[in-house]
Amino acid sequence: MTGLSTTLNRGGRLVAVVAAIATVTGCGATADPTTGTVSRSAPATATATATAAPAPTEPGARASGSSTSEASAALAVFAELPIKGRAPKTGYDRELFGQAWSDDVGVAGGHNGCDTRNDILRRDLVDIEFKPGTRDCVVLSGTLHDAYTGATIPFTRGQDTSEAVQIDHVVALSDAWQKGAQQLDAQTRADFANDPRNLQAVDGPTNQRKGDGDAATWLPPNRAYRCTYVARQVQVKAAYGLWVTQAEHDAIVRVLTECGGVATEAVPTQAPEAGIPATTREPAPAVPQDGAPVYFENCAAARAAGAAPLYAGQPGYRPEMDGDRDGIACE
């Protein structure tokens, strides 16, 4: 593919993808391809280490006039991702992705004496106050301009207050586990869990509501950030060789085309890799005809129409049909 720049680590995984994908993460802004984040001035209180790591797109930022070509570039990279069924979640454990918030990978490249959580807080917050004696590592307080909601959220470190701002994995760990991460080695999974391209400081309750949803089941409430959000998911999945489901594919294409991108033909469905049980390809969601709403009396009717499973936010989905309330009905 034109513009494709690849670098391989000890596991042989793709760690740098098309420069255009790093650009489209801002939907028109200039981004750092090593972090997937859009450059802006660091807070005055931040150290040189923090300055080296650009912060993400400001919430509420909208696509510029160049967003059409940028979103098209992201879609071109996205077309290279395989479409497969979701592998079973069996065996998933957070510990399989290494120590939470290690110092192995981070905004400054890792091994900077500061854990990844504080690296990301320092990158994404403004008006930061650091804990004395930590060499500007431990963030005591600051302000988050939350990309997911557009809200301004004060942060204060403490047992009862820290959860107001949480660090989201843009591509959730359990979602990654079901779409290729089972086959990554332990170090590569740890890299994935601490990769700043895949991390975002966000509103805590919103992060809890997202859970392990993919683009088919959850998108940021702040519509102005959705182009950036799904483009970052594309970047991360391409970098780690993960796949997407059919419903996820359709959702990402929809968002990026709404940004002005032109979709390209997707990679045909492939069988899961060795060691992962095959699952059936997810059917495309039901589409209303002539604007009429889609309604299924029950899951049997949805299956008979070839629309099951149904995903939250898509035509035909109703919470009453989603027994375990995981955002997927008639599984």
Secondary structure, DSSP 8 states (H G I E B T S, - for coil): -TT----B-TT--B----HHHHHHTTTSS-EETTTTEE-----TT--HHHHTS-----TT----TTHHHHHHHHHHHHTTS-B------TT--GGGG-STT-SSS-TTSS-SSS-HHHHHHHHHEEEEEE-TTSSS-SEEEEEEE-TTT--EEEEE-STTTGGGEEEEESS-HHHHHTTTGGGS-HHHHHHHHH-GGGEEEEEHHHHHHHTT--TTT---S-GGGHHHHHHHHHHHHHHTT--B-HHHHHHHHHHHHHTT--------B----TTS------------STT-----SSHHHHHHTT--SEETTSTT--GGG-TT-SSEE--
